[in-house]
Amino acid sequence: MHKLLRFLPAAALAALPLFSTAADFSIQEEPGKHIDILQDGKIVGRYMTEHDTSTPEKRLETYKPYLHVFDAEGKAPITKGPGGEFTHHRGILIGWMKIGVNGKTYDRWHMKGGDQVHEKLLAQDPAHGSITSQVDWMGEGSDVIIQEERTMTFLPAKAPAYAVVDFTSKLKAVAGDTTFDGDPEHAGLQFRPANEVDRAKGVYLYPKQDAKPHKDFDYPWFAETFSLNNQDYSVVYLNHPANPKEARISAYRDYGRFGAFFKTSVKKDEVLTVKARFLIVKGAMPAVDVIQQAWNDYAGKNEPVPPTTTLPSEHSAPKEKKPAPAKVKAEAGKQS
């Protein structure tokens, strides 16, 4: 049986904002490797910037930049890096499996035939825990098809959240008219917890009665609780209302990757902007009214608390082994 989703008591939390008025942020960089964002002296996020094509193995490890989120103690990531199941799933990541430009299609989700490359820091604001990275999405060879400004800002968090991450991606179609396509499993802005999550304990929360996460569109927010090293973590995904509509989600996998996906297109030199806010909690899921208030604050709305649905994560069915074909000896005088 799956674990029921536990909520922090609403009465204890309704009056508490998820943001404190101040925090001591700082930024430390190991050039060519990563950039750490520290909150009150502890690492809260690590933006992985390395890109090394010296060997096929090194390219596989470094073909896309992504954001690690650390545990509340600042000791280790709770998000996944290279390797494990689905090596292309890494931290907070963005990509599309089918990007169409000038009659060609590029896979910048699995990173087939091209990379996302952190070129340089465009801006950093250590006092506010914010960095902006220029990321070139490569086509063939050295051709850039999309130039991205990726801004990651850590807001001062207050219980029940220990981290709040604003992620904004501005994707400029520099090579021609561009389509962004794929499916909810292989495109969009997504969060992937560490490979070592307990797959028997994942639970998802949706802001709709009788939710059908494989079919529904345009959730304002959704959330998951996962267990890592016998510790529960809850992550709330706040989807910004300015994002393109008809967004579908992938929020049901037992390994915990979840996020929003949409199809859209932009003209040459136009910019597609994608925004989301992540609330990171050590322990039980915040009460629904607290989550809704957080979304209202983020979206500039005043929507009521919705009915919700809680579902256990979906487990992949074990693959059946097909019996080996029987070996038949050819009869003498007959051709196979």
Contacts in CASP RR format, 6 or more apart in sequence:
PFRMAT RR
TARGET T0000
AUTHOR 0000-0000-0000
METHOD contacts of the structure
MODEL  1
MHKLLRFLPAAALAALPLFSTAADFSIQEEPGKHIDILQDGKIVGRYMTE
HDTSTPEKRLETYKPYLHVFDAEGKAPITKGPGGEFTHHRGILIGWMKIG
VNGKTYDRWHMKGGDQVHEKLLAQDPAHGSITSQVDWMGEGSDVIIQEER
TMTFLPAKAPAYAVVDFTSKLKAVAGDTTFDGDPEHAGLQFRPANEVDRA
KGVYLYPKQDAKPHKDFDYPWFAETFSLNNQDYSVVYLNHPANPKEARIS
AYRDYGRFGAFFKTSVKKDEVLTVKARFLIVKGAMPAVDVIQQAWNDYAG
KNEPVPPTTTLPSEHSAPKEKKPAPAKVKAEAGKQS
2 200 0 8 1.000
2 201 0 8 1.000
2 202 0 8 1.000
2 203 0 8 1.000
2 312 0 8 1.000
2 313 0 8 1.000
3 201 0 8 1.000
3 202 0 8 1.000
3 203 0 8 1.000
3 312 0 8 1.000
4 203 0 8 1.000
4 310 0 8 1.000
5 203 0 8 1.000
5 205 0 8 1.000
5 225 0 8 1.000
5 284 0 8 1.000
5 285 0 8 1.000
5 310 0 8 1.000
6 225 0 8 1.000
6 232 0 8 1.000
6 284 0 8 1.000
6 285 0 8 1.000
7 284 0 8 1.000
7 285 0 8 1.000
7 286 0 8 1.000
7 287 0 8 1.000
7 288 0 8 1.000
8 160 0 8 1.000
8 284 0 8 1.000
8 285 0 8 1.000
8 286 0 8 1.000
8 287 0 8 1.000
8 290 0 8 1.000
9 287 0 8 1.000
10 287 0 8 1.000
10 288 0 8 1.000
10 289 0 8 1.000
10 290 0 8 1.000
13 159 0 8 1.000
13 160 0 8 1.000
13 286 0 8 1.000
13 287 0 8 1.000
13 290 0 8 1.000
14 287 0 8 1.000
14 289 0 8 1.000
14 290 0 8 1.000
14 293 0 8 1.000
16 158 0 8 1.000
16 159 0 8 1.000
16 160 0 8 1.000
16 290 0 8 1.000
17 158 0 8 1.000
17 297 0 8 1.000
18 157 0 8 1.000
18 158 0 8 1.000
18 160 0 8 1.000
18 161 0 8 1.000
18 164 0 8 1.000
18 279 0 8 1.000
18 286 0 8 1.000
18 290 0 8 1.000
18 294 0 8 1.000
19 155 0 8 1.000
19 156 0 8 1.000
19 157 0 8 1.000
19 158 0 8 1.000
19 164 0 8 1.000
20 156 0 8 1.000
20 157 0 8 1.000
20 158 0 8 1.000
21 156 0 8 1.000
22 156 0 8 1.000
23 39 0 8 1.000
23 40 0 8 1.000
23 156 0 8 1.000
23 157 0 8 1.000
24 39 0 8 1.000
24 40 0 8 1.000
24 41 0 8 1.000
25 37 0 8 1.000
25 38 0 8 1.000
25 39 0 8 1.000
25 126 0 8 1.000
25 127 0 8 1.000
25 128 0 8 1.000
25 129 0 8 1.000
25 154 0 8 1.000
26 37 0 8 1.000
26 38 0 8 1.000
26 41 0 8 1.000
26 126 0 8 1.000
26 129 0 8 1.000
27 35 0 8 1.000
27 36 0 8 1.000
27 37 0 8 1.000
27 38 0 8 1.000
27 124 0 8 1.000
27 126 0 8 1.000
27 129 0 8 1.000
27 131 0 8 1.000
28 35 0 8 1.000
28 36 0 8 1.000
28 38 0 8 1.000
29 35 0 8 1.000
29 36 0 8 1.000
29 121 0 8 1.000
30 36 0 8 1.000
32 49 0 8 1.000
32 50 0 8 1.000
33 48 0 8 1.000
33 49 0 8 1.000
33 50 0 8 1.000
34 46 0 8 1.000
34 47 0 8 1.000
34 48 0 8 1.000
34 49 0 8 1.000
34 50 0 8 1.000
35 46 0 8 1.000
35 47 0 8 1.000
35 49 0 8 1.000
35 121 0 8 1.000
35 131 0 8 1.000
36 43 0 8 1.000
36 45 0 8 1.000
36 46 0 8 1.000
36 47 0 8 1.000
37 43 0 8 1.000
37 44 0 8 1.000
37 45 0 8 1.000
37 46 0 8 1.000
37 47 0 8 1.000
37 129 0 8 1.000
37 131 0 8 1.000
37 152 0 8 1.000
37 154 0 8 1.000
38 44 0 8 1.000
39 129 0 8 1.000
39 154 0 8 1.000
39 156 0 8 1.000
39 157 0 8 1.000
39 163 0 8 1.000
42 70 0 8 1.000
42 73 0 8 1.000
42 74 0 8 1.000
43 70 0 8 1.000
43 74 0 8 1.000
44 69 0 8 1.000
44 70 0 8 1.000
44 74 0 8 1.000
44 154 0 8 1.000
44 162 0 8 1.000
44 163 0 8 1.000
45 67 0 8 1.000
45 68 0 8 1.000
45 69 0 8 1.000
45 70 0 8 1.000
45 154 0 8 1.000
45 163 0 8 1.000
45 165 0 8 1.000
46 67 0 8 1.000
46 68 0 8 1.000
46 70 0 8 1.000
46 77 0 8 1.000
47 65 0 8 1.000
47 66 0 8 1.000
47 67 0 8 1.000
47 68 0 8 1.000
47 131 0 8 1.000
47 133 0 8 1.000
47 152 0 8 1.000
48 62 0 8 1.000
48 65 0 8 1.000
48 66 0 8 1.000
48 67 0 8 1.000
48 68 0 8 1.000
48 81 0 8 1.000
48 90 0 8 1.000
49 65 0 8 1.000
49 118 0 8 1.000
49 133 0 8 1.000
50 61 0 8 1.000
50 62 0 8 1.000
51 62 0 8 1.000
51 63 0 8 1.000
51 65 0 8 1.000
51 115 0 8 1.000
51 117 0 8 1.000
51 118 0 8 1.000
52 58 0 8 1.000
52 59 0 8 1.000
52 61 0 8 1.000
52 62 0 8 1.000
53 59 0 8 1.000
53 62 0 8 1.000
53 115 0 8 1.000
59 115 0 8 1.000
60 82 0 8 1.000
60 87 0 8 1.000
61 82 0 8 1.000
62 82 0 8 1.000
63 111 0 8 1.000
63 114 0 8 1.000
63 115 0 8 1.000
63 116 0 8 1.000
64 88 0 8 1.000
64 90 0 8 1.000
64 93 0 8 1.000
64 111 0 8 1.000
64 115 0 8 1.000
64 116 0 8 1.000
65 116 0 8 1.000
65 117 0 8 1.000
65 118 0 8 1.000
65 133 0 8 1.000
65 135 0 8 1.000
65 150 0 8 1.000
66 81 0 8 1.000
66 90 0 8 1.000
66 91 0 8 1.000
66 92 0 8 1.000
66 93 0 8 1.000
67 79 0 8 1.000
67 91 0 8 1.000
67 92 0 8 1.000
67 93 0 8 1.000
67 152 0 8 1.000
67 165 0 8 1.000
67 167 0 8 1.000
68 77 0 8 1.000
68 79 0 8 1.000
68 81 0 8 1.000
68 91 0 8 1.000
69 77 0 8 1.000
69 78 0 8 1.000
69 79 0 8 1.000
69 91 0 8 1.000
69 92 0 8 1.000
69 163 0 8 1.000
69 165 0 8 1.000
69 278 0 8 1.000
69 280 0 8 1.000
70 76 0 8 1.000
70 77 0 8 1.000
70 78 0 8 1.000
70 163 0 8 1.000
71 77 0 8 1.000
71 78 0 8 1.000
71 231 0 8 1.000
71 282 0 8 1.000
72 162 0 8 1.000
72 163 0 8 1.000
72 282 0 8 1.000
77 91 0 8 1.000
77 194 0 8 1.000
78 193 0 8 1.000
78 194 0 8 1.000
78 228 0 8 1.000
78 233 0 8 1.000
78 280 0 8 1.000
79 90 0 8 1.000
79 91 0 8 1.000
79 92 0 8 1.000
79 191 0 8 1.000
79 192 0 8 1.000
79 193 0 8 1.000
79 194 0 8 1.000
80 89 0 8 1.000
80 90 0 8 1.000
80 91 0 8 1.000
80 192 0 8 1.000
80 193 0 8 1.000
80 194 0 8 1.000
80 195 0 8 1.000
81 89 0 8 1.000
81 90 0 8 1.000
81 91 0 8 1.000
81 195 0 8 1.000
82 90 0 8 1.000
83 195 0 8 1.000
84 195 0 8 1.000
85 195 0 8 1.000
85 255 0 8 1.000
86 192 0 8 1.000
86 255 0 8 1.000
86 257 0 8 1.000
88 109 0 8 1.000
88 110 0 8 1.000
88 111 0 8 1.000
89 190 0 8 1.000
89 192 0 8 1.000
89 257 0 8 1.000
90 192 0 8 1.000
91 191 0 8 1.000
91 192 0 8 1.000
92 152 0 8 1.000
92 165 0 8 1.000
92 167 0 8 1.000
92 189 0 8 1.000
92 190 0 8 1.000
92 191 0 8 1.000
92 192 0 8 1.000
92 278 0 8 1.000
93 189 0 8 1.000
93 190 0 8 1.000
93 192 0 8 1.000
94 150 0 8 1.000
94 167 0 8 1.000
94 169 0 8 1.000
94 188 0 8 1.000
94 189 0 8 1.000
94 190 0 8 1.000
94 274 0 8 1.000
95 108 0 8 1.000
95 109 0 8 1.000
95 116 0 8 1.000
95 187 0 8 1.000
95 188 0 8 1.000
95 189 0 8 1.000
96 108 0 8 1.000
96 109 0 8 1.000
96 180 0 8 1.000
96 181 0 8 1.000
96 182 0 8 1.000
96 186 0 8 1.000
96 187 0 8 1.000
96 188 0 8 1.000
97 107 0 8 1.000
97 108 0 8 1.000
97 109 0 8 1.000
97 110 0 8 1.000
97 181 0 8 1.000
97 182 0 8 1.000
97 183 0 8 1.000
97 186 0 8 1.000
97 187 0 8 1.000
98 105 0 8 1.000
98 106 0 8 1.000
98 107 0 8 1.000
98 179 0 8 1.000
98 180 0 8 1.000
98 181 0 8 1.000
98 182 0 8 1.000
98 187 0 8 1.000
99 105 0 8 1.000
99 106 0 8 1.000
99 107 0 8 1.000
99 108 0 8 1.000
99 137 0 8 1.000
99 145 0 8 1.000
99 146 0 8 1.000
99 178 0 8 1.000
99 179 0 8 1.000
99 180 0 8 1.000
99 181 0 8 1.000
100 106 0 8 1.000
100 178 0 8 1.000
100 179 0 8 1.000
100 181 0 8 1.000
101 139 0 8 1.000
101 145 0 8 1.000
101 173 0 8 1.000
101 175 0 8 1.000
101 176 0 8 1.000
101 177 0 8 1.000
101 178 0 8 1.000
101 179 0 8 1.000
102 175 0 8 1.000
102 176 0 8 1.000
102 177 0 8 1.000
104 140 0 8 1.000
106 113 0 8 1.000
106 114 0 8 1.000
106 137 0 8 1.000
106 139 0 8 1.000
106 145 0 8 1.000
107 113 0 8 1.000
108 114 0 8 1.000
108 116 0 8 1.000
108 137 0 8 1.000
108 146 0 8 1.000
109 182 0 8 1.000
109 186 0 8 1.000
109 187 0 8 1.000
110 186 0 8 1.000
113 139 0 8 1.000
113 140 0 8 1.000
114 138 0 8 1.000
114 139 0 8 1.000
114 140 0 8 1.000
114 141 0 8 1.000
115 138 0 8 1.000
116 135 0 8 1.000
116 136 0 8 1.000
116 137 0 8 1.000
116 138 0 8 1.000
116 148 0 8 1.000
117 135 0 8 1.000
117 136 0 8 1.000
117 138 0 8 1.000
118 133 0 8 1.000
118 134 0 8 1.000
118 135 0 8 1.000
119 133 0 8 1.000
119 134 0 8 1.000
119 135 0 8 1.000
119 136 0 8 1.000
120 133 0 8 1.000
120 134 0 8 1.000
121 131 0 8 1.000
121 132 0 8 1.000
121 133 0 8 1.000
121 134 0 8 1.000
122 132 0 8 1.000
122 133 0 8 1.000
122 134 0 8 1.000
122 149 0 8 1.000
123 130 0 8 1.000
123 131 0 8 1.000
123 132 0 8 1.000
123 151 0 8 1.000
124 130 0 8 1.000
124 131 0 8 1.000
124 132 0 8 1.000
125 131 0 8 1.000
128 153 0 8 1.000
129 153 0 8 1.000
129 154 0 8 1.000
130 151 0 8 1.000
130 152 0 8 1.000
130 153 0 8 1.000
130 154 0 8 1.000
131 151 0 8 1.000
131 152 0 8 1.000
132 149 0 8 1.000
132 150 0 8 1.000
132 151 0 8 1.000
132 152 0 8 1.000
133 148 0 8 1.000
133 149 0 8 1.000
133 150 0 8 1.000
133 151 0 8 1.000
133 152 0 8 1.000
134 147 0 8 1.000
134 148 0 8 1.000
134 149 0 8 1.000
134 150 0 8 1.000
135 147 0 8 1.000
135 148 0 8 1.000
135 149 0 8 1.000
135 150 0 8 1.000
136 144 0 8 1.000
136 146 0 8 1.000
136 147 0 8 1.000
136 148 0 8 1.000
137 144 0 8 1.000
137 145 0 8 1.000
137 146 0 8 1.000
137 147 0 8 1.000
137 148 0 8 1.000
137 171 0 8 1.000
138 144 0 8 1.000
138 145 0 8 1.000
139 145 0 8 1.000
139 175 0 8 1.000
143 175 0 8 1.000
144 174 0 8 1.000
144 175 0 8 1.000
145 173 0 8 1.000
145 174 0 8 1.000
145 175 0 8 1.000
145 176 0 8 1.000
145 178 0 8 1.000
146 171 0 8 1.000
146 172 0 8 1.000
146 173 0 8 1.000
146 174 0 8 1.000
146 175 0 8 1.000
146 178 0 8 1.000
147 171 0 8 1.000
147 172 0 8 1.000
147 174 0 8 1.000
148 169 0 8 1.000
148 170 0 8 1.000
148 171 0 8 1.000
148 172 0 8 1.000
149 169 0 8 1.000
149 170 0 8 1.000
149 172 0 8 1.000
150 167 0 8 1.000
150 168 0 8 1.000
150 169 0 8 1.000
150 170 0 8 1.000
151 166 0 8 1.000
151 167 0 8 1.000
151 168 0 8 1.000
151 169 0 8 1.000
151 170 0 8 1.000
152 165 0 8 1.000
152 166 0 8 1.000
152 167 0 8 1.000
153 165 0 8 1.000
153 166 0 8 1.000
153 168 0 8 1.000
154 163 0 8 1.000
154 164 0 8 1.000
154 165 0 8 1.000
154 166 0 8 1.000
155 164 0 8 1.000
155 165 0 8 1.000
155 166 0 8 1.000
156 164 0 8 1.000
157 163 0 8 1.000
157 164 0 8 1.000
157 280 0 8 1.000
160 281 0 8 1.000
160 283 0 8 1.000
160 284 0 8 1.000
160 286 0 8 1.000
160 290 0 8 1.000
161 279 0 8 1.000
161 280 0 8 1.000
161 281 0 8 1.000
161 286 0 8 1.000
162 280 0 8 1.000
162 281 0 8 1.000
162 282 0 8 1.000
163 278 0 8 1.000
163 279 0 8 1.000
163 280 0 8 1.000
164 277 0 8 1.000
164 278 0 8 1.000
164 279 0 8 1.000
164 280 0 8 1.000
165 277 0 8 1.000
165 278 0 8 1.000
165 280 0 8 1.000
166 275 0 8 1.000
166 276 0 8 1.000
166 277 0 8 1.000
167 189 0 8 1.000
167 275 0 8 1.000
167 276 0 8 1.000
167 277 0 8 1.000
167 278 0 8 1.000
168 273 0 8 1.000
168 274 0 8 1.000
168 275 0 8 1.000
169 189 0 8 1.000
169 273 0 8 1.000
169 274 0 8 1.000
169 275 0 8 1.000
170 271 0 8 1.000
170 272 0 8 1.000
170 273 0 8 1.000
171 180 0 8 1.000
171 266 0 8 1.000
171 271 0 8 1.000
171 272 0 8 1.000
171 273 0 8 1.000
171 274 0 8 1.000
172 269 0 8 1.000
172 270 0 8 1.000
172 271 0 8 1.000
173 266 0 8 1.000
173 267 0 8 1.000
173 268 0 8 1.000
173 269 0 8 1.000
173 270 0 8 1.000
173 271 0 8 1.000
173 272 0 8 1.000
174 268 0 8 1.000
174 269 0 8 1.000
175 268 0 8 1.000
176 267 0 8 1.000
176 268 0 8 1.000
176 269 0 8 1.000
177 265 0 8 1.000
177 266 0 8 1.000
177 267 0 8 1.000
177 268 0 8 1.000
178 265 0 8 1.000
178 266 0 8 1.000
178 268 0 8 1.000
179 263 0 8 1.000
179 264 0 8 1.000
179 265 0 8 1.000
180 187 0 8 1.000
180 262 0 8 1.000
180 263 0 8 1.000
180 264 0 8 1.000
180 265 0 8 1.000
180 266 0 8 1.000
180 272 0 8 1.000
181 187 0 8 1.000
181 263 0 8 1.000
182 261 0 8 1.000
182 263 0 8 1.000
183 261 0 8 1.000
184 248 0 8 1.000
184 249 0 8 1.000
184 250 0 8 1.000
184 259 0 8 1.000
184 260 0 8 1.000
184 261 0 8 1.000
185 250 0 8 1.000
187 261 0 8 1.000
188 259 0 8 1.000
188 260 0 8 1.000
188 261 0 8 1.000
188 262 0 8 1.000
188 274 0 8 1.000
189 259 0 8 1.000
189 260 0 8 1.000
189 274 0 8 1.000
189 276 0 8 1.000
190 250 0 8 1.000
190 257 0 8 1.000
190 258 0 8 1.000
190 259 0 8 1.000
190 260 0 8 1.000
191 235 0 8 1.000
191 237 0 8 1.000
191 257 0 8 1.000
191 258 0 8 1.000
191 259 0 8 1.000
191 278 0 8 1.000
192 255 0 8 1.000
192 256 0 8 1.000
192 257 0 8 1.000
193 226 0 8 1.000
193 228 0 8 1.000
193 233 0 8 1.000
193 235 0 8 1.000
193 255 0 8 1.000
193 256 0 8 1.000
193 257 0 8 1.000
194 228 0 8 1.000
195 255 0 8 1.000
196 228 0 8 1.000
196 229 0 8 1.000
197 226 0 8 1.000
197 227 0 8 1.000
197 228 0 8 1.000
197 255 0 8 1.000
197 256 0 8 1.000
198 226 0 8 1.000
198 227 0 8 1.000
198 228 0 8 1.000
198 230 0 8 1.000
199 254 0 8 1.000
199 255 0 8 1.000
199 313 0 8 1.000
199 315 0 8 1.000
200 254 0 8 1.000
200 315 0 8 1.000
201 225 0 8 1.000
201 226 0 8 1.000
201 227 0 8 1.000
201 232 0 8 1.000
202 224 0 8 1.000
202 225 0 8 1.000
202 226 0 8 1.000
202 227 0 8 1.000
202 254 0 8 1.000
202 256 0 8 1.000
202 312 0 8 1.000
202 313 0 8 1.000
203 224 0 8 1.000
203 225 0 8 1.000
203 310 0 8 1.000
203 311 0 8 1.000
203 312 0 8 1.000
203 313 0 8 1.000
204 213 0 8 1.000
204 222 0 8 1.000
204 223 0 8 1.000
204 224 0 8 1.000
204 251 0 8 1.000
204 252 0 8 1.000
204 258 0 8 1.000
204 310 0 8 1.000
204 311 0 8 1.000
204 312 0 8 1.000
204 313 0 8 1.000
205 222 0 8 1.000
205 223 0 8 1.000
205 224 0 8 1.000
205 225 0 8 1.000
205 285 0 8 1.000
205 288 0 8 1.000
205 308 0 8 1.000
205 309 0 8 1.000
205 310 0 8 1.000
206 213 0 8 1.000
206 216 0 8 1.000
206 219 0 8 1.000
206 222 0 8 1.000
206 251 0 8 1.000
206 308 0 8 1.000
206 309 0 8 1.000
206 310 0 8 1.000
206 311 0 8 1.000
207 219 0 8 1.000
207 220 0 8 1.000
207 221 0 8 1.000
207 222 0 8 1.000
207 288 0 8 1.000
207 291 0 8 1.000
207 292 0 8 1.000
207 306 0 8 1.000
207 308 0 8 1.000
208 216 0 8 1.000
208 219 0 8 1.000
208 306 0 8 1.000
208 307 0 8 1.000
208 308 0 8 1.000
208 309 0 8 1.000
209 306 0 8 1.000
209 307 0 8 1.000
209 308 0 8 1.000
209 309 0 8 1.000
210 309 0 8 1.000
211 308 0 8 1.000
211 309 0 8 1.000
211 311 0 8 1.000
213 222 0 8 1.000
213 249 0 8 1.000
213 251 0 8 1.000
213 252 0 8 1.000
213 311 0 8 1.000
214 252 0 8 1.000
216 248 0 8 1.000
216 249 0 8 1.000
217 245 0 8 1.000
217 246 0 8 1.000
217 247 0 8 1.000
217 248 0 8 1.000
218 239 0 8 1.000
218 245 0 8 1.000
218 246 0 8 1.000
218 247 0 8 1.000
219 239 0 8 1.000
219 247 0 8 1.000
219 249 0 8 1.000
219 260 0 8 1.000
220 238 0 8 1.000
220 239 0 8 1.000
220 241 0 8 1.000
220 295 0 8 1.000
220 299 0 8 1.000
220 303 0 8 1.000
221 236 0 8 1.000
221 237 0 8 1.000
221 238 0 8 1.000
221 239 0 8 1.000
221 291 0 8 1.000
221 292 0 8 1.000
221 294 0 8 1.000
221 295 0 8 1.000
222 236 0 8 1.000
222 237 0 8 1.000
222 239 0 8 1.000
222 249 0 8 1.000
222 251 0 8 1.000
222 258 0 8 1.000
222 259 0 8 1.000
223 234 0 8 1.000
223 235 0 8 1.000
223 236 0 8 1.000
223 237 0 8 1.000
223 285 0 8 1.000
223 291 0 8 1.000
224 234 0 8 1.000
224 235 0 8 1.000
224 251 0 8 1.000
224 256 0 8 1.000
224 258 0 8 1.000
224 313 0 8 1.000
225 232 0 8 1.000
225 233 0 8 1.000
225 234 0 8 1.000
225 283 0 8 1.000
225 284 0 8 1.000
225 285 0 8 1.000
226 232 0 8 1.000
226 233 0 8 1.000
226 235 0 8 1.000
226 256 0 8 1.000
227 233 0 8 1.000
231 282 0 8 1.000
231 283 0 8 1.000
232 282 0 8 1.000
232 283 0 8 1.000
232 284 0 8 1.000
233 280 0 8 1.000
233 281 0 8 1.000
233 282 0 8 1.000
233 283 0 8 1.000
234 279 0 8 1.000
234 280 0 8 1.000
234 281 0 8 1.000
234 283 0 8 1.000
234 284 0 8 1.000
234 285 0 8 1.000
234 286 0 8 1.000
235 258 0 8 1.000
235 278 0 8 1.000
235 279 0 8 1.000
235 280 0 8 1.000
235 281 0 8 1.000
236 278 0 8 1.000
236 279 0 8 1.000
236 281 0 8 1.000
236 285 0 8 1.000
236 286 0 8 1.000
236 291 0 8 1.000
236 294 0 8 1.000
237 251 0 8 1.000
237 258 0 8 1.000
237 259 0 8 1.000
237 260 0 8 1.000
237 276 0 8 1.000
237 277 0 8 1.000
237 278 0 8 1.000
238 276 0 8 1.000
238 277 0 8 1.000
238 278 0 8 1.000
238 279 0 8 1.000
238 294 0 8 1.000
238 295 0 8 1.000
238 298 0 8 1.000
238 299 0 8 1.000
239 247 0 8 1.000
239 260 0 8 1.000
239 276 0 8 1.000
240 275 0 8 1.000
240 276 0 8 1.000
240 277 0 8 1.000
240 298 0 8 1.000
240 299 0 8 1.000
241 299 0 8 1.000
241 301 0 8 1.000
242 273 0 8 1.000
242 275 0 8 1.000
243 260 0 8 1.000
243 262 0 8 1.000
243 273 0 8 1.000
243 274 0 8 1.000
243 275 0 8 1.000
243 276 0 8 1.000
244 262 0 8 1.000
244 263 0 8 1.000
244 264 0 8 1.000
244 272 0 8 1.000
245 262 0 8 1.000
246 262 0 8 1.000
246 263 0 8 1.000
247 260 0 8 1.000
247 261 0 8 1.000
247 262 0 8 1.000
248 260 0 8 1.000
248 261 0 8 1.000
248 262 0 8 1.000
249 258 0 8 1.000
249 259 0 8 1.000
249 260 0 8 1.000
249 261 0 8 1.000
250 257 0 8 1.000
250 258 0 8 1.000
250 259 0 8 1.000
250 261 0 8 1.000
251 258 0 8 1.000
251 259 0 8 1.000
252 258 0 8 1.000
252 311 0 8 1.000
252 313 0 8 1.000
252 314 0 8 1.000
253 313 0 8 1.000
253 314 0 8 1.000
254 313 0 8 1.000
254 314 0 8 1.000
254 315 0 8 1.000
254 316 0 8 1.000
256 313 0 8 1.000
260 276 0 8 1.000
264 272 0 8 1.000
266 272 0 8 1.000
277 294 0 8 1.000
277 298 0 8 1.000
279 286 0 8 1.000
279 291 0 8 1.000
279 294 0 8 1.000
285 291 0 8 1.000
286 294 0 8 1.000
288 305 0 8 1.000
288 306 0 8 1.000
288 308 0 8 1.000
289 305 0 8 1.000
292 303 0 8 1.000
292 304 0 8 1.000
292 305 0 8 1.000
292 306 0 8 1.000
295 301 0 8 1.000
295 303 0 8 1.000
296 302 0 8 1.000
296 303 0 8 1.000
330 336 0 8 1.000
END
